[in-house]
Amino acid sequence: MGTTEKVSAAELAGLPLFEGLELSDLGPLALRSVRRSLTDGETLVELGEPISEVHWLEKGQIGLARSPREPLGAHLDLSHAGDLLGWSALREDPTALSTARAIGPA
């Protein structure tokens, strides 16, 4: 899946979700956080697959589809820079509720 790089506590502190939190509080989360780069059409998560991550979209767009085989452009929804994806990871027995694919670089 594309490229990955580590994310610092300072970078997390710059996200609205973590506004006001101390860097020391974000340190443990930063240790488990990575930045991923996706190419056009690359899949982030597949419908029905186990999911354990929440994603913050920094740039680009992610299309959410009802089926892993739906063509690009047949989306339920589009996610844009600043959106969170993967809330289903916070549920009991977490599984992806849609297939998420990059539309262009993301």
Residue frames as qw, qx, qy, qz and C-alpha x, y, z in Angstrom:
[[0.000, 0.890, 0.456, 0.000, 0.00, 0.00, 0.00],
 [0.181, 0.935, -0.042, 0.303, 1.80, 3.13, -1.20],
 [0.474, 0.339, -0.503, 0.638, 4.53, 4.56, 0.98],
 [0.576, -0.744, -0.339, -0.016, 4.54, 5.09, 4.74],
 [0.360, 0.427, -0.393, 0.730, 6.42, 7.40, 7.11],
 [0.370, -0.400, -0.662, 0.514, 6.30, 8.07, 10.84],
 [0.133, -0.787, -0.262, -0.543, 4.17, 10.89, 12.27],
 [0.303, 0.144, -0.542, 0.770, 5.37, 13.04, 15.19],
 [0.174, -0.596, -0.668, 0.410, 3.40, 14.15, 18.23],
 [0.023, -0.443, 0.010, 0.896, 3.79, 17.75, 16.97],
 [0.184, -0.027, -0.663, -0.725, 2.13, 16.81, 13.67],
 [0.259, -0.473, -0.841, -0.031, -0.75, 15.17, 15.52],
 [0.162, -0.540, -0.430, 0.705, -1.10, 18.28, 17.70],
 [0.057, 0.228, -0.290, -0.928, -1.70, 20.28, 14.52],
 [0.200, -0.318, -0.822, -0.429, -4.88, 18.30, 13.74],
 [0.402, -0.413, -0.009, -0.817, -8.16, 19.88, 14.91],
 [0.814, -0.301, -0.467, -0.168, -9.14, 16.58, 16.56],
 [0.749, -0.233, -0.389, 0.483, -6.22, 16.89, 19.00],
 [0.094, 0.692, -0.047, 0.714, -6.29, 20.66, 19.52],
 [0.451, -0.717, 0.201, -0.492, -5.25, 21.62, 23.04],
 [0.960, -0.267, -0.037, 0.073, -3.64, 18.30, 23.94],
 [0.310, -0.804, 0.478, 0.169, -0.08, 18.27, 25.24],
 [0.532, 0.553, -0.623, -0.149, 2.67, 16.73, 23.10],
 [0.103, -0.315, 0.898, -0.289, 3.43, 14.35, 25.98],
 [0.648, 0.182, 0.554, -0.490, -0.16, 13.08, 25.81],
 [0.750, 0.563, -0.094, -0.335, 0.10, 12.53, 22.05],
 [0.023, -0.627, 0.772, 0.102, 3.47, 10.75, 22.25],
 [0.495, -0.041, 0.864, -0.087, 2.07, 7.21, 22.66],
 [0.661, 0.607, 0.369, -0.244, -0.34, 7.74, 19.77],
 [0.319, 0.826, -0.386, -0.258, 2.44, 9.15, 17.58],
 [0.291, -0.435, 0.847, 0.093, 4.49, 5.99, 18.16],
 [0.503, 0.240, 0.830, -0.011, 1.69, 4.00, 16.47],
 [0.447, 0.784, 0.221, -0.369, 0.84, 6.55, 13.77],
 [0.488, -0.088, 0.566, 0.658, 2.02, 6.51, 10.16],
 [0.391, 0.627, -0.067, -0.671, 1.41, 8.67, 7.12],
 [0.618, 0.173, 0.723, 0.256, 0.45, 6.69, 4.04],
 [0.244, 0.489, -0.321, -0.773, 0.57, 7.87, 0.45],
 [0.646, 0.314, 0.692, -0.067, -1.88, 6.23, -1.94],
 [0.072, -0.138, 0.593, 0.790, -1.82, 6.23, -5.73],
 [0.549, 0.136, -0.146, -0.812, -4.90, 6.73, -7.88],
 [0.802, 0.011, -0.444, -0.399, -7.28, 3.79, -7.46],
 [0.355, 0.200, -0.833, 0.375, -5.35, 2.24, -4.58],
 [0.637, -0.544, -0.461, -0.293, -7.55, 0.67, -1.90],
 [0.115, -0.542, 0.530, -0.642, -7.26, 1.82, 1.70],
 [0.391, -0.051, 0.815, -0.423, -9.82, -0.62, 3.18],
 [0.295, -0.081, -0.809, -0.502, -12.17, -3.27, 1.76],
 [0.660, -0.272, -0.040, -0.699, -15.84, -3.67, 2.66],
 [0.934, -0.225, -0.162, -0.224, -16.32, -6.37, 5.30],
 [0.693, 0.269, -0.495, 0.449, -12.63, -6.73, 6.14],
 [0.589, -0.624, -0.333, 0.391, -11.45, -6.35, 9.76],
 [0.247, 0.764, -0.032, 0.595, -10.42, -2.76, 10.45],
 [0.664, -0.503, -0.343, 0.434, -8.26, -1.48, 13.29],
 [0.384, -0.109, 0.034, 0.916, -7.28, 2.02, 12.17],
 [0.169, 0.887, 0.355, -0.242, -8.82, 5.46, 11.95],
 [0.568, 0.200, 0.297, 0.742, -7.49, 7.60, 9.09],
 [0.023, 0.815, 0.134, -0.563, -7.12, 11.37, 8.76],
 [0.653, 0.530, 0.367, 0.398, -7.10, 12.46, 5.12],
 [0.350, -0.558, 0.060, 0.750, -4.44, 15.16, 4.67],
 [0.211, 0.499, -0.356, -0.762, -4.81, 15.65, 0.91],
 [0.165, 0.046, -0.866, -0.471, -6.65, 14.25, -2.06],
 [0.701, -0.077, 0.024, -0.708, -9.95, 12.38, -2.12],
 [0.119, -0.069, 0.988, -0.075, -11.12, 8.93, -1.06],
 [0.597, -0.070, -0.374, -0.706, -14.20, 7.39, -2.67],
 [0.383, -0.092, 0.822, -0.412, -16.36, 5.16, -0.48],
 [0.517, 0.099, -0.617, -0.585, -18.13, 2.35, -2.37],
 [0.812, -0.198, 0.222, -0.502, -20.74, -0.26, -1.39],
 [0.986, 0.085, 0.140, 0.041, -18.79, -3.04, -3.03],
 [0.514, -0.540, 0.456, 0.487, -15.09, -3.77, -3.52],
 [0.505, 0.188, 0.666, 0.515, -15.82, -4.32, -7.22],
 [0.238, 0.893, 0.345, -0.164, -17.67, -1.08, -7.88],
 [0.602, 0.453, 0.112, 0.648, -15.89, 1.02, -10.46],
 [0.273, -0.282, -0.184, 0.901, -14.25, 4.26, -9.47],
 [0.185, -0.119, -0.283, -0.934, -16.88, 6.95, -9.79],
 [0.594, -0.420, -0.570, -0.384, -19.70, 4.78, -8.34],
 [0.245, 0.144, -0.642, 0.712, -19.33, 6.17, -4.83],
 [0.351, -0.684, -0.632, 0.093, -21.59, 6.32, -1.83],
 [0.256, -0.953, -0.051, 0.151, -19.61, 9.29, -0.62],
 [0.613, 0.548, -0.221, 0.525, -16.38, 11.20, -1.13],
 [0.598, -0.701, -0.124, 0.368, -13.96, 12.08, 1.65],
 [0.393, 0.824, -0.073, 0.401, -11.82, 15.19, 1.27],
 [0.447, 0.287, -0.471, 0.704, -8.75, 16.64, 2.98],
 [0.225, -0.334, 0.396, -0.826, -9.49, 17.12, 6.68],
 [0.822, -0.199, -0.170, -0.506, -11.98, 14.24, 6.91],
 [0.362, -0.365, 0.829, -0.222, -11.67, 11.27, 9.26],
 [0.759, 0.142, -0.486, -0.408, -12.26, 7.78, 7.88],
 [0.531, 0.124, -0.819, 0.176, -12.54, 4.42, 9.57],
 [0.439, -0.395, 0.353, -0.726, -14.88, 5.18, 12.47],
 [0.915, -0.109, -0.241, -0.305, -16.05, 1.56, 12.25],
 [0.585, 0.285, -0.644, 0.403, -12.68, 0.61, 13.79],
 [0.137, -0.312, 0.526, -0.779, -14.04, 1.95, 17.09],
 [0.787, -0.171, -0.081, -0.587, -17.02, -0.47, 17.17],
 [0.669, -0.258, 0.686, -0.124, -17.21, -3.94, 18.68],
 [0.711, 0.203, 0.630, 0.238, -16.15, -6.54, 16.10],
 [0.145, 0.757, -0.127, -0.624, -14.85, -3.77, 13.83],
 [0.589, 0.236, 0.639, 0.435, -15.24, -4.34, 10.10],
 [0.044, -0.180, 0.285, 0.941, -15.09, -1.87, 7.24],
 [0.421, 0.542, 0.582, -0.437, -18.55, -0.66, 6.24],
 [0.602, 0.779, 0.035, -0.175, -17.43, 0.34, 2.74],
 [0.795, 0.115, 0.176, 0.569, -14.52, 0.03, 0.36],
 [0.068, -0.942, 0.039, 0.327, -12.33, 3.15, 0.38],
 [0.757, 0.233, 0.287, 0.538, -10.18, 3.93, -2.68],
 [0.235, -0.528, 0.106, 0.809, -7.98, 6.89, -3.57],
 [0.502, 0.782, 0.353, 0.109, -9.23, 9.15, -6.32],
 [0.341, 0.828, -0.260, 0.360, -5.98, 10.54, -7.58],
 [0.496, 0.198, -0.622, 0.572, -3.02, 10.72, -5.20],
 [0.548, -0.721, -0.133, -0.402, -4.05, 10.84, -1.54]]
